[in-house]
Amino acid sequence: MAEALEQHATPSEGPLAALYEGTLDCVHCGLCLPACPTYRVTGRERSSPRGRIYLMRGVAEGKIPLAELVAEEAYLCLGCRACETACPSGVRYGELVEGTRAEVERRGLRRGRAKQVEHFALRHILPHRGRLRALLALTRWGQRLGLDRLAARVLPARLAELVESAPRLPARREPLPVSAAARGERRGQVAFFSGCVMPELYGAVHHATLRVLAANGYDVAIPADQGCCGALHAHAGDPAFARELAADNVEAFDRPGLDAIIVNSAGCGASMREVGHWLPGLGEGFAASVRDIAEFLDEVGLRPPGRLETRVAYDDPCHLVHGQGVRDAPRRVLEAIPGLTLVPHRDPTSCCGAAGIYNLTHPEMSQQVLDRKLDALAEIEVDYIATGNPGCLMQLERGLRERGLSARVVHPVELLDRAYRQEPEAP
């Protein structure tokens, strides 16, 4: 046995050699398998975290070519990181799969029109505030005029599905202020990360976040020169561009006297907490300052909100519960609202299938993953389903609408905001 172990290849160069040591952390226990969405759908070993790590290691050792199969599995993964929560060995699977995707992209193994559109959108639309705003403004007018419904009737089936599944944009955009002042006794100062998509699709969530922070005694600074977090670029195998965006944000948030950098998008928060790994020697302080809004309020203690009589199910965003390890804080914050009943469901920490742009690139698998989530939500009776990520909000909104379920999907901070804007009951 010892001789066999010594004969294990130890590559120093070639495809995925840089990931080789990380793959050795996997002890092949299989605890990740039932947590993996794609394994639960397919039952295929290769479509599990353990199976994909075998593929990565095989490529690094020169036993498997870096070709179509490896590329397919690298991108079939949703990147939900539920395997990291289940793993007893601390395998950094998210880093491994993103590193594999980067090598797949470097070798040009993904081609075609869809890849070209993805690259153009991520590089030339998403990080540019004006371009993104203009595109979404056109989309907003198209939806108001019913052009989206007309287009869905005449487009090919796949494009029609994309048009019909697009989120309904708010009637108007709500610009953010440059700052917000604490109400009542001042407790400190935070900076707020607004991101790229959230201001355009969920501006109301941003305004609710600012009001809740102010109600809890915090001045809020909103740096004008901040930008996209780079999460989608890292997930799409473009780490160099993700690092460029991260470096810009490190500079934008380099302000003295901040208690935290507040984020209300789980996907952004998870990537921002990785900036210390992305930019060693530069990003560690930035990464250590990042807090999800619910996590921060749980840490500092809520000022008592007003009463809100409602039934709520909380559904964990993958990149909050698995990517950041924040599970109980959002539940405690919601339970702090007088009158609110938090209703559990049987599948809260599994992926909903949104996964950035996964529901666009892998619609069939995304739908199968979503169906499992919807089955669990259909078993409970609630007024709201709360979740803290824009992709999850959009995915669950669409799924509930198509199932005919009446619950509304909201960000937890919107419920807090409603409670703070209610008059508290007299003692």
Secondary structure in CASP SS format (residue, H / E / C, confidence):
PFRMAT SS
TARGET T0000
AUTHOR 0000-0000-0000
METHOD secondary structure of the structure
MODEL  1
M C 1.00
A H 1.00
E H 1.00
A H 1.00
L H 1.00
E H 1.00
Q C 1.00
H C 1.00
A C 1.00
T C 1.00
P C 1.00
S C 1.00
E C 1.00
G C 1.00
P C 1.00
L C 1.00
A H 1.00
A H 1.00
L H 1.00
Y H 1.00
E H 1.00
G H 1.00
T H 1.00
L C 1.00
D C 1.00
C C 1.00
V C 1.00
H C 1.00
C C 1.00
G C 1.00
L C 1.00
C C 1.00
L H 1.00
P H 1.00
A H 1.00
C C 1.00
P H 1.00
T H 1.00
Y H 1.00
R H 1.00
V H 1.00
T H 1.00
G C 1.00
R C 1.00
E H 1.00
R H 1.00
S H 1.00
S C 1.00
P H 1.00
R H 1.00
G H 1.00
R H 1.00
I H 1.00
Y H 1.00
L H 1.00
M H 1.00
R H 1.00
G H 1.00
V H 1.00
A H 1.00
E C 1.00
G C 1.00
K C 1.00
I C 1.00
P C 1.00
L C 1.00
A C 1.00
E H 1.00
L H 1.00
V H 1.00
A H 1.00
E H 1.00
E H 1.00
A H 1.00
Y H 1.00
L H 1.00
C C 1.00
L C 1.00
G C 1.00
C C 1.00
R C 1.00
A H 1.00
C H 1.00
E H 1.00
T H 1.00
A H 1.00
C C 1.00
P C 1.00
S C 1.00
G C 1.00
V C 1.00
R C 1.00
Y H 1.00
G H 1.00
E H 1.00
L H 1.00
V H 1.00
E H 1.00
G H 1.00
T H 1.00
R H 1.00
A H 1.00
E H 1.00
V H 1.00
E H 1.00
R H 1.00
R C 1.00
G C 1.00
L C 1.00
R C 1.00
R C 1.00
G C 1.00
R H 1.00
A H 1.00
K H 1.00
Q H 1.00
V H 1.00
E H 1.00
H H 1.00
F H 1.00
A H 1.00
L H 1.00
R H 1.00
H H 1.00
I C 1.00
L C 1.00
P C 1.00
H C 1.00
R H 1.00
G H 1.00
R H 1.00
L H 1.00
R H 1.00
A H 1.00
L H 1.00
L H 1.00
A H 1.00
L H 1.00
T H 1.00
R H 1.00
W H 1.00
G H 1.00
Q H 1.00
R H 1.00
L C 1.00
G C 1.00
L H 1.00
D H 1.00
R H 1.00
L H 1.00
A H 1.00
A H 1.00
R H 1.00
V H 1.00
L C 1.00
P C 1.00
A H 1.00
R H 1.00
L H 1.00
A H 1.00
E H 1.00
L H 1.00
V H 1.00
E H 1.00
S H 1.00
A C 1.00
P C 1.00
R C 1.00
L C 1.00
P C 1.00
A C 1.00
R C 1.00
R C 1.00
E C 1.00
P C 1.00
L C 1.00
P C 1.00
V C 1.00
S E 1.00
A E 1.00
A C 1.00
A C 1.00
R C 1.00
G C 1.00
E C 1.00
R C 1.00
R C 1.00
G E 1.00
Q E 1.00
V E 1.00
A E 1.00
F E 1.00
F C 1.00
S C 1.00
G C 1.00
C C 1.00
V C 1.00
M H 1.00
P H 1.00
E H 1.00
L H 1.00
Y C 1.00
G H 1.00
A H 1.00
V H 1.00
H H 1.00
H H 1.00
A H 1.00
T H 1.00
L H 1.00
R H 1.00
V H 1.00
L H 1.00
A H 1.00
A H 1.00
N C 1.00
G C 1.00
Y E 1.00
D E 1.00
V E 1.00
A E 1.00
I C 1.00
P C 1.00
A C 1.00
D C 1.00
Q C 1.00
G C 1.00
C C 1.00
C C 1.00
G C 1.00
A H 1.00
L H 1.00
H H 1.00
A H 1.00
H H 1.00
A C 1.00
G C 1.00
D C 1.00
P H 1.00
A H 1.00
F H 1.00
A H 1.00
R H 1.00
E H 1.00
L H 1.00
A H 1.00
A H 1.00
D H 1.00
N H 1.00
V H 1.00
E H 1.00
A H 1.00
F C 1.00
D C 1.00
R C 1.00
P C 1.00
G C 1.00
L C 1.00
D C 1.00
A C 1.00
I E 1.00
I E 1.00
V E 1.00
N C 1.00
S C 1.00
A H 1.00
G H 1.00
C H 1.00
G H 1.00
A H 1.00
S H 1.00
M H 1.00
R C 1.00
E C 1.00
V H 1.00
G H 1.00
H H 1.00
W H 1.00
L C 1.00
P C 1.00
G C 1.00
L C 1.00
G C 1.00
E H 1.00
G H 1.00
F H 1.00
A H 1.00
A H 1.00
S H 1.00
V E 1.00
R E 1.00
D E 1.00
I H 1.00
A H 1.00
E H 1.00
F H 1.00
L H 1.00
D H 1.00
E H 1.00
V H 1.00
G C 1.00
L C 1.00
R C 1.00
P C 1.00
P C 1.00
G C 1.00
R C 1.00
L C 1.00
E C 1.00
T E 1.00
R E 1.00
V E 1.00
A E 1.00
Y E 1.00
D C 1.00
D C 1.00
P C 1.00
C H 1.00
H H 1.00
L H 1.00
V H 1.00
H C 1.00
G C 1.00
Q C 1.00
G C 1.00
V C 1.00
R C 1.00
D H 1.00
A H 1.00
P H 1.00
R H 1.00
R H 1.00
V H 1.00
L H 1.00
E H 1.00
A C 1.00
I C 1.00
P C 1.00
G C 1.00
L E 1.00
T E 1.00
L E 1.00
V C 1.00
P C 1.00
H C 1.00
R C 1.00
D C 1.00
P C 1.00
T C 1.00
S C 1.00
C C 1.00
C C 1.00
G C 1.00
A C 1.00
A C 1.00
G C 1.00
I C 1.00
Y H 1.00
N H 1.00
L H 1.00
T H 1.00
H C 1.00
P H 1.00
E H 1.00
M H 1.00
S H 1.00
Q H 1.00
Q H 1.00
V H 1.00
L H 1.00
D H 1.00
R H 1.00
K H 1.00
L H 1.00
D H 1.00
A H 1.00
L H 1.00
A C 1.00
E C 1.00
I C 1.00
E C 1.00
V C 1.00
D C 1.00
Y E 1.00
I E 1.00
A E 1.00
T C 1.00
G C 1.00
N C 1.00
P H 1.00
G H 1.00
C H 1.00
L H 1.00
M H 1.00
Q H 1.00
L H 1.00
E H 1.00
R H 1.00
G H 1.00
L H 1.00
R H 1.00
E H 1.00
R H 1.00
G C 1.00
L C 1.00
S C 1.00
A C 1.00
R E 1.00
V E 1.00
V E 1.00
H C 1.00
P H 1.00
V H 1.00
E H 1.00
L H 1.00
L H 1.00
D H 1.00
R H 1.00
A H 1.00
Y H 1.00
R C 1.00
Q C 1.00
E C 1.00
P C 1.00
E C 1.00
A C 1.00
P C 1.00
END
